Amino acid sequence: MLVRKVIKAKIMNETNTGKLEALEREYTNFQRALRGEEVKLYSATKQQAERLLRKIRKQNGGKIKQKEYPLILRNDVYDVWATNNKLSKYWIKIPVYGIRGGIKLPINPHCEIAMGCRFKEAKVFRRKNGWFVHITVEKEVEIKQNYNNILAVDLGIKWIATVISTADIKPKFYGKELRRVRGHYFYLRRKLGKLKKFKAIKKIGRKERRIVDDLLHKISREIVNRAKEENAVIVLGDLKGIRKQDKGRKFNRKLNSFPYYRLSHFIEYKATWEGIAVVKINEANTSKLCSRCGSQGLRRNGKFFCPKCKVELNADYNGALNILKRALGYISRAGAALTQPRTG
């Protein structure tokens, strides 16, 4: 299977001022080229600008939006390599008009860069806090077929992810910091809305998304790392129809604003990159049924109680146990043999 991922890297501020000025010049000329101006650009970059300009005009009925676009680098014109340099482990060469060999800049990526991958297109962004480059890498991955364990992930509101496995039935809860961030920005937006400060609402919305995405990336990375350590297949509850529930205004707001799909997507692509399979299980009624005896129980204030067998559990833990049991049945029917977990 051919898989891709985007590595985000910051161009380090310690870079030579002259190099940053050259990058600024190339970036500015790229923006001018997108407005139809005749400018001096590195030949391949100029071709990318012309191609992007045609695309923008086609999408916007011939009009050009007055906004900045990332500087696009074709995979055969830039280079990335690892060094023992004290300033930075990774460097990138960016082609610039008038400078033979381009400019070499130190970068700080958000993760390790495997030099065995194929480098595809890269994009350079200018932000208030500096320069960034997003590098698309590609590699061939063989998804493993044999696993020792199952890692079950239940998605919820109080805890966005509750994780258990056949190797360790003790639950791991994720999402406390995420709830705090979401609550803070919800009340901030409501306050600004009353003051009719709509530009400020839009601005903090972008900031909130960046913070939330960073938390989701950390959660998904920890889950995938655990699956790798335990040689476990990852099982997710299928989210289809989750937003059709109607349990009151406050509950519905929280349900519809929680980033379940983004977390699922982050887990899936990180797991695929590591060659780990991700299976989706129908999670209908997993929150309503007792994980011990299968009877319908009562859920209140984050607790699950079964009137029949009298078991009382954390509600999200109960849901995770049900997903794990369904996964065991699914994998057994597929021909795999895994140990049935003890649930109390």
N, C-alpha and C positions, 0 to 999 in steps of 0.2 A: 504494500500500500504506500502510495506517495503522499506524504504529509508536509504541510507548511506551517510555519509560525512566524510572527513578527517580533523581533527583538528591539526593544526601545532603549536607546542609549543617549546620554547627555554628552555633548561636546564640552570638554573640561575648560573652565574659565582661565586656567593657567596657560592656555594656548597663547603663542606669540601674537601680539596685537596686529602685526602686519598680515598674518594669515586670516585672522577674523575679519579684517577690513576687506580682504580679497573675497572671502565667503559672502560678506554683506553685499559687495558689489555684484557678484554673480547672482545672488538671490534676488536683489532689486531688479536687475536686468531681466531675470526670468519673469517677474511680475509685470514689467513693462511690455515684454513680448506677448504676454497674455492679454494685453490691452490693444494689441495690434501694432505696437511701435517697432521700429527697426532698431535693434540694439546689438551689441557685441556680446555673444555668448559662445561657450564651448560648443562645437558643432553638434555633438550628440545630444547635448542638453537643449540646444535650439530646436532640434527635431522633436524632442519630447514636448517642448512648449507649443510648437505648431500643432502637434497631434492633440494635446490637451485643449488648445484653443478651439479647434474644430468640434471637439466633443462638447465643450461648454456652450458654444453657439447652437449646436443641435439640440441640447437639452433645454436651453432657455429661449428658444425662438429667435436666435440671432443676437440676443442681448448678452452683455458681459457684466457679471456681478462685480461690484467694486469691493473685493475682499482678497485676502492673501491666500495663495495656494502653495502647497509644499513644493520645494524644488525636487524634481524627479530625476533620479540617476539610473541609467540603464545598467544592467548587471555587468556588462563588459567594459565599463569605463571607470568604475571605482574598485577599490580593493580594501579588504579588512585582514589584519593579521595580529597575532599574539607575540608579545616580546617580554623580555625581562627588565624593561625600562622601569626606573623607579617612579616616574611620573604616572604611568598608566600601563596596565597589562595589554590593553587593546588599542589599536590605532586604525584610522581609516584614511584612505587617500581619496580626495574629491577633486575631479577635474575642474579647472578654472581657466577661463579665456585669458591668454597672454602669459600664463605661467607654465612653463614646460615641466611636465611630470606632475602637475597639480599641487595641491597643498596637503600635507600630512598632519592630521589632528588626533590628539589623544581623546578617547571616549570612555565613558563609564556605563556599561550596559546593565540592564536590570537583572540579567542572569548570565551564566557562562555561555560563551559562544563556541560551539563545536566546530573546529576548523575543517572537519571532514564533510560538513554539509555543503550543498550547492547554494551559492548566494544569488538571489534573484534581484528584483527591483528594490531600490532604497529611496527614501524620501527625507528631505531635510526641512525642519520646521523652525521658525523663529518664534520664541515665546518671551514674555516679559522677564523671565528669570534665566534667559540664555538660549543657546542653540541645541537642538535635538535632532537625532537621526533615527528613523525606523527602518530596520534592515529585515527584509523577508528572506528566510532561509528555508531550504527544502531538503528532505532526505527520504530514502526508502525505508519503510518500517514493516517488520513482520509481527503481526499481533500474536502473542503467545496463546497456545491452546490448552496448556496444562497448568492448573493452579492448585495450591494447597489450601487456600482459604477463600471466603467470601467476605467482602466489605460492603455492608448495607448502609445507605445514606437516606435518612428520612428528612424531608424539607418541611419546615413549619414556620409559624409566625414568631412565637417566643424565642425559639432557637431556629435560625435559618437552616442549620444542618445538625442532625443528631446521628452520630456514627458509631456502629458496633461491628464486630467481625466474629467469625467462628474461632479466630485465634484469641480474641479477648472480648468477652461479652459485656464488659463494663463500658457504659456509654461515654462518649466524648461529645460535649455540647459546644457549638459555635454560634456566635451572633450577638453576644452581649454588647460589644463595642459598636456593632452595626446598628442595633436598636437605639443606642444613645445618639449616634450621628443622625439617623433618620428622624428621631423625635425632635432633636435640636433644630434641624432645618425645617421641619413641618411647622413648628410654632413660629420660627423666624419668618417663613413665607406668609403665614397668616397675619402676623403683625405688620409686615410690609404691605400686604394686600389692603389692609384697612387704611393705610396711609397713601394708597394708590402709587406706590413706588415700584412700578412694573419692570423698569430696567434693572433695578437692584435685585428683584426676584429672579430674573433671567440669569444674572451674573452669579448669584449664590447657587442657582440650580446647576450650573456648570461645575462649580467648585465641589458641590455635594457629590455629583457623579464621579468626579476624579477620586475623592476620598473613599466612596463606596466601592468603586472598581478596585482600588488598591487593597481594601479589606477582603474583597471577594477573591482576588488573585492569591492572597496569602492563605485564605481558608482552603481554596482548591489545591494549592501547592502542597499543603500539609496532608490533605486527604490522599492525594496521588502518591506522595512520598511514603505514607503508611502502607498503601496497597503494594507498593514496590518492595518494601521491607518484609511484608508478610506473604509475598507472592500470592496476592489476592485479586480476584476479579471484582470490579466495582459494580454494585447494583444500585440504581437510582429509582425512586418512585416516579412513574410516568406522570407528568404534570398536566396532561390533556384534561381540559374541563375544570381545572382548579379554580379559575376565576368566575365560574358560573354559580358558585355558592352564594347564598344570601343569608347572612346571620347578623344583620344589623349594620347601621351606618359606620360605626367606629371599626368593627371587625372587617367590613368590606373595604374600608379605606386602607387599612393595614395590609390586607390580603392583596389588593390590586397594586399597591405601591412597592411591595417587596420584590427584590430582583432575583426571583427563582430561576428564570430562564437564563440569565447571565451567569449565575453560579453553575448551573448544569452545563452550559456551554464551556465555561472555563475548565471544569472537571474533565469533560469529554475530550477537549483538544489536548490538554496536558497529558491525560492518560494515553491517548493515541500516540502522542510523540514518544512516550516511554514504551510503547508496544503492549499496553495493558488494555484488555477488553472492558467495555462498559455496556452493561445490560440494563434495559429499562423494564421495570415490572409494574403492572397495573396496581395502583395503590388504593383503589376503591375500597372503602370501609376499613382500611388499616388503622384508622384512628378510632373506629367505633367498636371493633372486636377485641376481645381479650386474647392476648398473645399466649396465655397458658391453656385455656380451655376452648377458645373460639366463640364463646357466647357474647352477645351484645352487652356492652357495659355503659357506664356513665362517665362523662368527661366534664370536669368542672375545675376552674382555677388552676389549670396546668396539671391536674391529677386525673388518673384513670382508675375507676373502681369497678370491679366485676361482682355483681350481686350473686352470681352462682358459685364461683370458687373463692370469693372474698379477697382476691389479690388486689393490692393497691400499688400503682406504679406511676412514675412520671409519664404523662401522656405522650410526649414525644419519644421517650424510650420504648413505650409500648408499641407505638407505630413503627419504630425501627426494627423491633423484634418481629413484628408481623411481616415486614418487607423481607427480612432475612429468611424467615420460614418459607415465604413464597419463592424466594430465590433458590432455596435448597430444593424445593419441589420442581422448579423449572429446570434447574441444572441436572437433577437426577433423571428427569424425563429425557434430557439431551444425552444421557449416557455417562455423566460424571458421578463420582461417589465421594461425598463429603460428609463429615460427622455432623449429626443433628445437635444443635446447641442446647444447653440447659437454660431454661428461662425462669427458674425459681422453684 
